[in-house]
Amino acid sequence: MGRRLRVRGPRAVPVTLAACGGILALQLLQHGHGTSGWVERLGAVYATLPWWQALLRTPLSLFLPDPSLPVWGLALQVVVVFGIAETTVGRRRTLGVALLATLAGTGFARYSLWAGPHWPLGLPAHDLLVRDTGPSAAVVALGVYVALRYRAWWTVGAIVLAMVVEVVSLPNLAGYEHLAGVAVILALFTRGPLRAAP
């Protein structure tokens, strides 16, 4: 990984740079006068949206940060985790895992809305009215996937344990979506589609 970065420089991580640039640009646009509405209509995903609309918005929603969170911390996470993933498993696999994890989270939000608070993993309706965007589920899933590919079992266990502790101590949509993304990647890796070298 280090050698590739030294030889090719920024050209070694185009997806990572594009993702980071997209996050920063969308952060500016969603706080800009006259552009926030467009960002909301094109990238904001909610559990109450029709499926087709949520799917159309998913690619952009992956890079649309939560306006209430510090964007620099999020951008740093993306640079580190996406960068490691892109230089180790390749850009296509990085994007594929990131989108799979995001879609898994979107699917979970709909299940949780349908199930309600009285069924396993269900949440109250008011907890599901928040905007469901950002790369956090993708970051967690990519971390798990790279650790699986390089047999870093302790790292996989630590990430999964941290996600479980998060949802047990403070049940919330983001925490459940992180677990959903990790569960999908674990399942696909165990069954083989993601096990093969990219």
C-alpha positions, 0 to 999 in steps of 0.5 A: 500500500505504502509503495503504491502511494509513493510511486503513484501519489494521489493517482493511487486513490482517485475514489478516496479523493473523489469521495472526500471532495464530494463530502466537502462540496456537499457540506458547503452546498447543503448550507448554501443559500439557494442550493440546500433544497437541491441537495435535499431533493437529490441526496436526502434519504428517509425511511419514509421515502418510496423505495424507488426514490431512496434507491435513486438518491443512494449514490449521492446520499453515501457522500452527503454528511449529516449537517449536525456533525463535524465534517472534518472528522468524517472526511478524515475517516473517509480518507483513512478507511477508503484510502486503505481499502482502495490501495489494498482491494481496489477501487471497484471493490471499495465502491461496491462494498460501500454501496452494499453497506449503504443499501443494507442500512437503507433496507434496515431502516424500512424494516425497523419502520415496519416492525415498530418498537415492539419487534426485534430491532424495531425503533419508534417512528420518531427515531426514523424521521431523521435524514439517513445519509452519510458514509459512516456505514460504508466506512465501518463495512470497509474496515471489516472487509479489509480486515477479513481479506487480510485475516485480521480477525482481532480487528474484525472482532473489535469493530463488530464488538464496538458496533454491538456495544453502541446499539446496546448502550444507545439504540439508534438508527445509525448504530443499527445501520452500521450493524446491518452493513457489517452483517451483509459484508460478513455474509457475502464474505463467508459465502464466497462472493467477496472472498475472491481476490479483486 
